[in-house]
Amino acid sequence: MKKFLINPYSQQYVDLPPFSKGALEFHRSLPTYKPTPLHSPVNLAKSLGCNTIYIKDESNRLGLPAFKILGASYATIRVLEEKFHIQYTNIEELKAKLQGIGDIWLITATDGNHGRAVAHMAKILGLKARIYVPKHTKEPRIQAIESEGANVVVVDGNYDKAVEIASHQKGIIMQDTSYHGYEDIPKYIVEGYSTMLWEIEEQLSAKKLAYPNVVIVPIGVGSFISAVIQFYKSTTKLHPIILGVEPEKAPCALEAIRQNKIITLKGSYESIMAGLSCGKISTISFPILKSGVDAFLLVSDKQAENAMRTLRTVNIVSGESGAASFAGLNLLFSEEGRELREKFSINAFSNVLVFSTEGATDLNMYKKIMQADNIE
């Protein structure tokens, strides 16, 4: 079986509105905000055979070890503004006004990072949070969510089952995947992720660095890659090749494109890349991925582990899901990726952007992988 699928429906441009800088301006207003690093390790680019590699490092974002807080924070604020018609000048004033309303519950399902981000926002604003997690969720991820003061409910089922159960709860559903009848809040989450992309624009410009012509993005339910597509294929003069990465055990987006419809994966689709182990693509993301992703790459757990170890050699701490994008880069420049490179003219002159979307969110697992030497 091929480890990739060239998308027959992809287009150079997508019919989506350009992002404003509203999310960026909101995040900049937060007291803990600072841009995350954009690394450019020359030795890795040379060893792989491309001109430049840019790695956006999200191991410390607004006090949390993953990028998910960008979407969760922006969407939470937007929902609260609309629901309660509150006017405020800063987060502390918003928190004070929310206290007079009564108990407000934020509800979501998660494999870890998104749930912790929602719980973190609830803590900041003095709200309550209930987070539903699938039964295979590792204990350190559960403890991290509970450390934010949230109530965690372990569901007897997979991620999609947790989403289904969470969707029927009373409270404000803060889900980062969409389904029929629930699409507005996931759109806010997608917009929240644009902050990372605006930062990259500024970081490239400040150092007068070459623009990326290849962007490799993890998929999961599709929210983050939707933001990447909307940013790069509707707003810039240079429209890069966009490649999406999934665990080979959970190829829900690849299969959706192959069958030209949203599908639900059968059986178990668990991977060490927990944040990407999803059985169904988001309804708002499917048409965006269909027109905007040029090819889909499948990586194994071992390839993700190897990517984590390689990133560590350039002082980037990346978790199992966080390293998937770099694992996709390794696949692209391997013998298996030759057809893709030839198809899209990816070569020694290419400038490639990848994302390390999390740090060591499961420290015990991270240490174990760093100590292993079973390199594939």
Stockholm file with secondary structure:
# STOCKHOLM 1.0

chainA/1-376         MKKFLINPYSQQYVDLPPFSKGALEFHRSLPTYKPTPLHSPVNLAKSLGCNTIYIKDESNRLGLPAFKILGASYATIRVLEEKFHIQYTNIEELKAKLQGIGDIWLITATDGNHGRAVAHMAKILGLKARIYVPKHTKEPRIQAIESEGANVVVVDGNYDKAVEIASHQKGIIMQDTSYHGYEDIPKYIVEGYSTMLWEIEEQLSAKKLAYPNVVIVPIGVGSFISAVIQFYKSTTKLHPIILGVEPEKAPCALEAIRQNKIITLKGSYESIMAGLSCGKISTISFPILKSGVDAFLLVSDKQAENAMRTLRTVNIVSGESGAASFAGLNLLFSEEGRELREKFSINAFSNVLVFSTEGATDLNMYKKIMQADNIE
#=GR chainA/1-376 SS CCSEEECTTCCSSCCCCCCCSHHHHHHHTSTTCCCCCEECCHHHHHHHTCSEEEEEECSSBTTBSBTTHHHHHHHHHHHHHHHHCCCCSSHHHHHHHHHTTCCCEEEEECSSHHHHHHHHHHHHHTCEEEEEEETTCCHHHHHHHHTTTCEEEEESSCHHHHHHHHTTSSSEECCSSCBTTBCHHHHHHHHHHHHHHHHHHHHHHHTTCCCCSEEEEECTTSHHHHHHHHHHHHSCSSCCEEEEEEETTCCHHHHHHHHTSCCCCCSCCCCSCGGGCCSSCCTTHHHHHHHHCSEEEEECHHHHHHHHHHHHTTTCCCCTTTTHHHHHHHHHTSGGGHHHHHHTTCSTTCEEEEEECBCCSSHHHHHHHHHCCCCC
#=GC SS_cons         CCSEEECTTCCSSCCCCCCCSHHHHHHHTSTTCCCCCEECCHHHHHHHTCSEEEEEECSSBTTBSBTTHHHHHHHHHHHHHHHHCCCCSSHHHHHHHHHTTCCCEEEEECSSHHHHHHHHHHHHHTCEEEEEEETTCCHHHHHHHHTTTCEEEEESSCHHHHHHHHTTSSSEECCSSCBTTBCHHHHHHHHHHHHHHHHHHHHHHHTTCCCCSEEEEECTTSHHHHHHHHHHHHSCSSCCEEEEEEETTCCHHHHHHHHTSCCCCCSCCCCSCGGGCCSSCCTTHHHHHHHHCSEEEEECHHHHHHHHHHHHTTTCCCCTTTTHHHHHHHHHTSGGGHHHHHHTTCSTTCEEEEEECBCCSSHHHHHHHHHCCCCC
//
